[in-house]
Amino acid sequence: MTSNQAQPGVMRDPFEQQRAAMVEVQIRRRGVTDERVLQVMAAVPRHEFVAQQWQSRAYLDEPVPIGDGQTISQPYIVAVMTAMLQLKGTETVLEIGTGCGYQAAVLSHLARKVHTVEYRSELAHEAEQRLKALGYTNIHVHCGEGSLGLPQFAPFDAILMAAAAPALPSQLLDQIAEGGCMVAPIGVPAHQQLFFVRKQGIQYHVEHHEACRFVPLQGPSGWKESQKE
């Protein structure tokens, strides 16, 4: 029996074809070629990370609401940011902005351990329970101010910011391990650009990548309320 045939008594994933199409059309054809990332995006059940009324939109090329004014990023952006980290499987990763937990789930398949920080306690609790229910054991959810990072667990081989800031947060830069990297959306509230940072000794080498738009980072490294308007 081939792998794509349903076995008796085993319920097939009704979203399997949508997930495969998402990977092929939205991600691979737009230039993401990291096969490990593509395989993970094809495997992680994105629909499990959104409310039932949004599941029909889970695999569309758009952000989807997850409550409290937050969204799950569009699949392409998740794939691009993940691929930029070039994870090999041995890394400890820090994610800023847990949201529903989807990005952390993707990272957890590609790294040894993931620490993820969410500012909103309700979202943090829901994400933690969801990830446990789905069987993820190498993800540690923390509730706190993302711009401060998690110095008690630093340094990190890679940091992914799933929230936007006006500049690269210095406290997060300090938590990058030697030779490690960070990807972050940086710019103004209505428009940002993905920044890729590599730490080499006391130097930080920065590359500018594509345009994006994320919810704002909370805390001292985010925008003031007057700047968000």
PLY file of the C-alpha trace (Angstrom):
ply
format ascii 1.0
element vertex 229
property float x
property float y
property float z
element edge 228
property int vertex1
property int vertex2
end_header
0.00 0.00 0.00
1.45 3.36 -0.99
1.79 6.18 1.52
-0.98 8.27 -0.05
-3.60 5.55 0.27
-5.96 5.62 3.21
-5.70 2.65 5.54
-8.89 1.02 6.82
-10.08 2.64 10.02
-7.72 5.64 9.68
-9.36 9.01 9.09
-7.58 11.06 6.46
-6.77 14.71 7.08
-9.45 16.67 5.18
-6.99 19.57 4.77
-4.12 17.49 3.34
-4.69 18.58 -0.26
-5.11 22.22 0.72
-1.85 22.08 2.64
-0.02 20.50 -0.31
-1.39 23.18 -2.65
-0.36 25.89 -0.18
3.22 24.65 -0.21
3.45 24.29 -3.97
1.66 27.46 -5.10
2.24 29.95 -2.29
5.70 28.92 -1.14
7.78 26.83 -3.54
6.76 28.74 -6.67
7.58 32.03 -4.95
11.18 31.04 -4.34
11.44 29.13 -1.05
13.54 26.08 -1.93
14.62 24.72 1.47
13.20 21.19 1.29
13.16 20.72 5.07
11.05 23.85 5.48
8.72 22.80 2.66
8.24 19.36 4.19
7.41 20.82 7.59
4.97 23.33 6.14
3.28 20.43 4.36
3.03 18.46 7.60
2.04 20.96 10.33
-1.80 21.18 10.52
-2.22 24.95 10.24
-6.01 24.67 10.60
-5.54 23.37 14.17
-4.11 26.74 15.18
-7.15 28.86 14.30
-10.73 28.90 15.58
-13.18 26.59 13.83
-14.92 29.44 12.01
-11.63 30.37 10.36
-10.44 26.87 9.43
-11.72 27.14 5.86
-9.31 30.09 5.40
-6.33 28.51 7.18
-4.46 27.64 3.98
-5.18 30.79 1.98
-2.41 33.25 1.12
-3.36 35.70 3.87
-3.13 36.30 7.62
-6.02 34.86 9.65
-7.44 36.36 12.88
-6.66 34.51 16.11
-8.31 36.90 18.55
-7.34 39.98 20.58
-6.44 41.86 17.40
-3.70 39.35 16.52
-3.24 37.19 13.42
-1.48 34.05 12.26
0.98 35.15 9.56
0.39 34.17 5.95
2.05 30.84 5.08
4.58 32.40 2.70
5.98 34.77 5.33
6.23 31.93 7.87
8.18 29.86 5.34
10.45 32.74 4.28
11.41 33.71 7.83
11.94 30.08 8.83
14.13 29.38 5.79
16.26 32.47 6.49
17.35 30.94 9.81
18.90 27.92 8.02
18.24 25.61 10.95
20.05 22.25 11.05
18.25 20.59 13.97
20.68 21.24 16.82
19.71 24.82 17.65
17.94 26.49 20.53
15.60 29.08 19.05
13.83 32.08 20.59
10.56 33.27 19.05
9.09 36.66 19.98
5.31 36.73 19.61
3.84 33.26 20.13
0.36 34.15 18.96
-1.49 30.90 18.29
1.71 28.80 18.35
1.89 27.93 14.64
5.29 29.48 13.93
6.71 27.82 17.05
5.36 24.47 15.84
7.09 24.90 12.49
10.36 25.85 14.18
10.15 22.91 16.57
10.41 20.43 13.70
13.64 22.04 12.54
15.44 22.87 15.81
16.29 21.06 19.04
14.38 23.41 21.35
12.11 26.45 20.97
11.43 29.11 23.58
8.58 31.41 22.62
7.36 34.57 24.38
3.84 36.00 24.21
2.85 39.34 25.76
-0.87 38.48 26.10
-1.45 35.95 28.88
-4.61 34.48 27.38
-2.95 33.82 24.02
0.09 32.36 25.77
-2.07 29.97 27.78
-4.13 28.92 24.75
-1.01 28.35 22.66
0.63 26.28 25.39
-2.45 24.07 25.76
-2.83 23.70 21.99
0.80 22.73 21.47
0.63 20.16 24.28
-2.57 18.67 22.85
-0.89 18.34 19.45
2.06 16.51 20.98
4.82 19.15 20.84
7.31 18.51 23.63
10.28 20.72 22.70
8.42 24.06 22.81
8.45 26.18 25.97
5.86 28.97 26.10
6.54 32.03 28.27
4.30 34.99 29.01
6.18 38.27 29.13
7.55 41.29 27.32
9.04 40.04 24.08
11.42 42.94 23.57
13.32 41.81 26.68
13.82 38.30 25.31
14.70 35.56 27.77
18.18 36.37 29.12
17.97 33.47 31.58
18.01 31.02 28.65
20.39 32.96 26.38
22.35 32.78 24.20
20.15 31.57 21.33
21.38 30.14 18.05
18.51 31.84 16.25
15.86 34.43 17.10
12.68 35.02 15.12
10.60 38.11 15.79
6.95 37.63 14.84
6.18 41.22 15.84
7.43 44.45 14.27
9.62 47.16 15.77
11.05 50.52 14.65
14.62 49.23 15.09
16.43 46.03 16.01
15.97 45.58 19.79
19.37 45.79 21.46
18.44 43.35 24.22
17.60 40.70 21.64
20.81 41.34 19.72
22.72 40.74 22.96
21.07 37.31 23.28
22.27 35.97 19.92
24.96 33.31 20.23
28.27 33.72 18.45
27.65 32.88 14.79
23.91 32.92 15.42
21.26 34.94 13.62
18.00 36.82 13.94
15.20 37.65 11.51
12.88 40.54 12.32
10.32 42.85 10.69
11.61 46.41 11.06
10.13 49.70 9.87
7.07 51.85 10.50
3.69 50.59 11.78
2.09 50.36 8.34
5.06 48.88 6.50
8.14 46.89 7.45
11.00 45.02 5.85
12.51 41.74 6.94
15.97 42.24 8.44
18.40 39.33 8.71
21.18 39.70 11.28
24.25 37.49 11.70
26.49 37.91 14.76
30.22 37.54 14.14
32.34 38.46 17.14
31.33 41.97 18.18
29.91 42.73 14.73
26.32 42.38 13.53
25.97 41.93 9.78
22.56 43.08 8.56
20.78 42.20 5.31
17.52 43.77 4.14
14.94 41.48 2.54
11.33 41.71 1.42
8.46 43.88 2.56
6.01 42.65 5.19
3.53 43.84 7.79
3.31 42.51 11.36
1.49 43.42 14.54
3.56 45.74 16.75
6.09 44.54 19.28
5.10 45.33 22.86
7.47 46.89 25.35
10.23 49.52 25.34
11.58 48.48 21.93
8.18 48.80 20.25
6.40 51.94 19.05
4.79 54.36 21.44
0.99 54.51 21.21
1.14 57.83 19.37
3.42 56.29 16.72
1.06 53.38 15.96
-1.67 55.60 14.56
0 1
1 2
2 3
3 4
4 5
5 6
6 7
7 8
8 9
9 10
10 11
11 12
12 13
13 14
14 15
15 16
16 17
17 18
18 19
19 20
20 21
21 22
22 23
23 24
24 25
25 26
26 27
27 28
28 29
29 30
30 31
31 32
32 33
33 34
34 35
35 36
36 37
37 38
38 39
39 40
40 41
41 42
42 43
43 44
44 45
45 46
46 47
47 48
48 49
49 50
50 51
51 52
52 53
53 54
54 55
55 56
56 57
57 58
58 59
59 60
60 61
61 62
62 63
63 64
64 65
65 66
66 67
67 68
68 69
69 70
70 71
71 72
72 73
73 74
74 75
75 76
76 77
77 78
78 79
79 80
80 81
81 82
82 83
83 84
84 85
85 86
86 87
87 88
88 89
89 90
90 91
91 92
92 93
93 94
94 95
95 96
96 97
97 98
98 99
99 100
100 101
101 102
102 103
103 104
104 105
105 106
106 107
107 108
108 109
109 110
110 111
111 112
112 113
113 114
114 115
115 116
116 117
117 118
118 119
119 120
120 121
121 122
122 123
123 124
124 125
125 126
126 127
127 128
128 129
129 130
130 131
131 132
132 133
133 134
134 135
135 136
136 137
137 138
138 139
139 140
140 141
141 142
142 143
143 144
144 145
145 146
146 147
147 148
148 149
149 150
150 151
151 152
152 153
153 154
154 155
155 156
156 157
157 158
158 159
159 160
160 161
161 162
162 163
163 164
164 165
165 166
166 167
167 168
168 169
169 170
170 171
171 172
172 173
173 174
174 175
175 176
176 177
177 178
178 179
179 180
180 181
181 182
182 183
183 184
184 185
185 186
186 187
187 188
188 189
189 190
190 191
191 192
192 193
193 194
194 195
195 196
196 197
197 198
198 199
199 200
200 201
201 202
202 203
203 204
204 205
205 206
206 207
207 208
208 209
209 210
210 211
211 212
212 213
213 214
214 215
215 216
216 217
217 218
218 219
219 220
220 221
221 222
222 223
223 224
224 225
225 226
226 227
227 228
